[in-house]
Amino acid sequence: MIAHGYFGFGWLIVAVLDIYAIIKIAQSNASALAKAIWIVVVLALPVLGLILWFLFGPKG
């Protein structure tokens, strides 16, 4: 069932940001193992994983 109101819209924003993070992780210069770990973290913990990636993830 589709959520209504701001709650549903908030999860849409989180999903878009998670997709952005996964793309940036895949394009980074990190090792394949590091990329895989970060992608799993972002997928398993959508909000917290996004915050952790933003603070500590591969940049570049």
Backbone as a chain_set.jsonl record, in Angstrom:
{"seq": "MIAHGYFGFGWLIVAVLDIYAIIKIAQSNASALAKAIWIVVVLALPVLGLILWFLFGPKG", "coords": {"N": [[0.843, -1.175, 0.0], [0.495, 2.225, -0.73], [1.967, 4.869, 1.015], [0.535, 7.811, 2.434], [0.602, 11.425, 2.414], [3.035, 13.443, 4.178], [4.786, 11.568, 5.269], [5.039, 9.482, 3.366], [6.13, 10.994, 1.29], [8.533, 11.77, 2.44], [9.942, 9.339, 2.554], [10.235, 8.933, -0.133], [12.043, 10.911, -0.794], [14.247, 10.018, 0.709], [14.729, 7.602, -0.628], [15.499, 8.53, -3.18], [17.826, 9.949, -2.486], [19.345, 7.823, -1.49], [19.725, 6.313, -3.827], [21.252, 8.16, -5.257], [23.524, 8.206, -3.575], [24.423, 5.545, -3.861], [25.123, 5.517, -6.563], [27.225, 7.416, -6.534], [28.996, 6.087, -4.831], [29.6, 3.828, -6.385], [30.994, 5.077, -8.44], [33.246, 5.981, -7.199], [36.765, 6.004, -6.217], [37.346, 3.965, -4.518], [38.159, 0.664, -3.237], [36.866, -2.423, -4.627], [35.745, -4.045, -2.662], [35.293, -2.216, -0.545], [33.44, -0.541, -1.797], [31.324, -2.361, -2.15], [30.675, -2.941, 0.524], [29.846, -0.388, 1.458], [27.622, 0.036, -0.202], [25.921, -2.029, 0.652], [25.525, -1.191, 3.305], [24.174, 1.259, 2.906], [21.867, 0.322, 1.634], [20.81, -1.453, 3.562], [20.413, 0.13, 5.821], [18.681, 2.636, 5.31], [18.355, 5.478, 6.062], [20.212, 5.983, 8.197], [22.473, 4.773, 7.042], [22.863, 6.436, 4.832], [23.546, 8.84, 6.09], [25.904, 8.016, 7.42], [27.48, 7.343, 5.176], [27.7, 9.863, 3.983], [29.199, 11.203, 5.924], [31.507, 9.555, 6.35], [32.108, 8.044, 4.098], [33.568, 6.934, 0.888], [35.107, 9.47, -1.034], [35.373, 10.376, -3.991]], "CA": [[0.0, 0.0, 0.0], [1.268, 3.463, -0.831], [1.765, 5.772, 2.145], [0.009, 9.11, 2.053], [1.048, 12.563, 3.184], [4.452, 13.763, 4.257], [5.558, 10.365, 5.569], [5.348, 8.854, 2.084], [7.009, 11.888, 0.547], [9.839, 11.706, 3.094], [10.612, 8.112, 2.127], [10.606, 9.123, -1.527], [13.285, 11.699, -0.758], [15.299, 9.119, 1.191], [15.024, 6.648, -1.7], [16.248, 9.247, -4.214], [19.159, 10.21, -1.938], [20.05, 6.541, -1.434], [20.14, 5.999, -5.195], [22.358, 9.068, -5.541], [24.684, 7.731, -2.82], [24.903, 4.305, -4.472], [25.801, 5.894, -7.811], [28.494, 8.058, -6.176], [29.863, 5.035, -4.288], [30.059, 3.017, -7.516], [31.91, 5.883, -9.239], [34.399, 6.393, -6.395], [38.038, 5.311, -6.424], [37.515, 2.986, -3.448], [38.293, -0.726, -3.688], [35.593, -3.104, -4.892], [35.2, -4.501, -1.377], [34.778, -1.037, 0.164], [32.219, -0.129, -2.49], [30.274, -3.331, -1.834], [30.272, -2.748, 1.92], [29.079, 0.855, 1.557], [26.324, -0.143, -0.851], [25.111, -2.843, 1.563], [25.163, -0.346, 4.449], [23.156, 2.218, 2.474], [20.631, -0.404, 1.365], [20.286, -2.064, 4.786], [20.041, 1.194, 6.748], [18.501, 3.726, 4.355], [18.605, 6.829, 6.583], [21.482, 5.982, 8.915], [23.524, 4.462, 6.074], [23.086, 7.644, 4.047], [24.279, 9.777, 6.949], [27.248, 7.479, 7.615], [28.195, 7.497, 3.921], [27.987, 11.284, 3.813], [30.257, 11.594, 6.873], [32.701, 8.721, 6.359], [32.242, 7.239, 2.882], [34.572, 7.306, -0.119], [34.829, 10.745, -1.691], [36.188, 10.675, -5.16]], "C": [[0.885, 1.234, 0.0], [0.936, 4.358, 0.362], [1.307, 7.139, 1.638], [0.623, 10.202, 2.915], [2.555, 12.712, 3.198], [5.314, 12.539, 4.555], [5.969, 9.658, 4.282], [6.303, 9.687, 1.259], [8.414, 11.869, 1.13], [10.614, 10.476, 2.665], [10.992, 8.163, 0.657], [11.921, 9.895, -1.616], [14.452, 10.824, -0.316], [15.697, 8.136, 0.095], [15.854, 7.311, -2.802], [17.672, 9.522, -3.737], [19.98, 8.931, -1.833], [20.542, 6.13, -2.824], [21.319, 6.873, -5.6], [23.638, 8.582, -4.845], [25.266, 6.474, -3.448], [25.637, 4.597, -5.776], [27.158, 6.511, -7.505], [29.479, 7.044, -5.602], [30.445, 4.213, -5.438], [31.085, 3.763, -8.363], [33.176, 6.281, -8.49], [35.639, 5.559, -6.726], [38.307, 4.251, -5.355], [37.659, 1.581, -4.043], [36.908, -1.339, -3.883], [34.938, -3.574, -3.593], [34.597, -3.341, -0.595], [33.478, -0.549, -0.475], [31.065, -1.053, -2.125], [29.765, -3.153, -0.409], [29.422, -1.495, 2.072], [27.704, 0.718, 0.917], [25.393, -0.977, 0.03], [24.647, -2.02, 2.757], [24.044, 0.616, 4.063], [21.826, 1.513, 2.207], [19.995, -0.966, 2.64], [19.769, -1.023, 5.78], [19.825, 2.49, 5.949], [18.833, 5.12, 4.895], [19.971, 6.89, 7.262], [22.646, 5.698, 7.971], [23.87, 5.661, 5.213], [23.894, 8.667, 4.837], [25.716, 9.31, 7.144], [28.091, 7.632, 6.336], [28.604, 8.947, 3.711], [29.15, 11.714, 4.703], [31.577, 10.852, 6.653], [33.005, 7.98, 5.056], [33.309, 7.733, 1.928], [34.153, 8.561, -0.861], [35.715, 10.91, -2.919], [36.599, 9.572, -5.995]], "O": [[1.917, 1.264, 0.67], [-0.233, 4.575, 0.679], [1.664, 7.555, 0.536], [1.106, 9.936, 4.015], [3.258, 12.176, 2.342], [6.467, 12.486, 4.128], [7.129, 9.276, 4.13], [7.191, 9.148, 0.599], [9.391, 11.946, 0.384], [11.821, 10.556, 2.435], [11.953, 7.518, 0.238], [12.796, 9.564, -2.416], [15.53, 10.884, -0.906], [16.883, 7.866, -0.09], [16.809, 6.715, -3.3], [18.624, 9.349, -4.498], [21.189, 8.955, -2.064], [21.666, 5.648, -2.964], [22.273, 6.392, -6.212], [24.706, 8.552, -5.456], [26.486, 6.35, -3.557], [26.668, 3.985, -6.057], [28.148, 6.166, -8.15], [30.678, 7.138, -5.863], [31.644, 3.936, -5.461], [31.965, 3.133, -8.95], [34.087, 6.859, -9.083], [35.561, 4.546, -7.421], [39.405, 3.698, -5.306], [37.323, 1.348, -5.204], [35.911, -0.832, -3.368], [33.717, -3.506, -3.448], [33.505, -3.47, -0.042], [32.532, -0.189, 0.226], [29.963, -0.594, -1.827], [28.56, -3.209, -0.165], [28.388, -1.526, 2.74], [26.722, 1.236, 1.449], [24.207, -0.668, 0.143], [23.496, -2.137, 3.178], [23.075, 0.773, 4.805], [20.767, 2.056, 2.524], [18.772, -0.953, 2.778], [18.798, -1.271, 6.495], [20.708, 3.348, 5.922], [19.54, 5.873, 4.226], [20.791, 7.75, 6.939], [23.701, 6.323, 8.09], [25.038, 5.884, 4.897], [24.817, 9.284, 4.306], [26.647, 10.109, 7.048], [29.263, 8.001, 6.4], [29.733, 9.225, 3.306], [29.994, 12.504, 4.281], [32.647, 11.451, 6.758], [34.058, 7.354, 4.934], [33.886, 8.804, 2.118], [33.0, 8.705, -1.266], [36.75, 11.569, -2.827], [37.288, 9.777, -6.994]]}, "num_chains": 1, "name": "protein.A"}
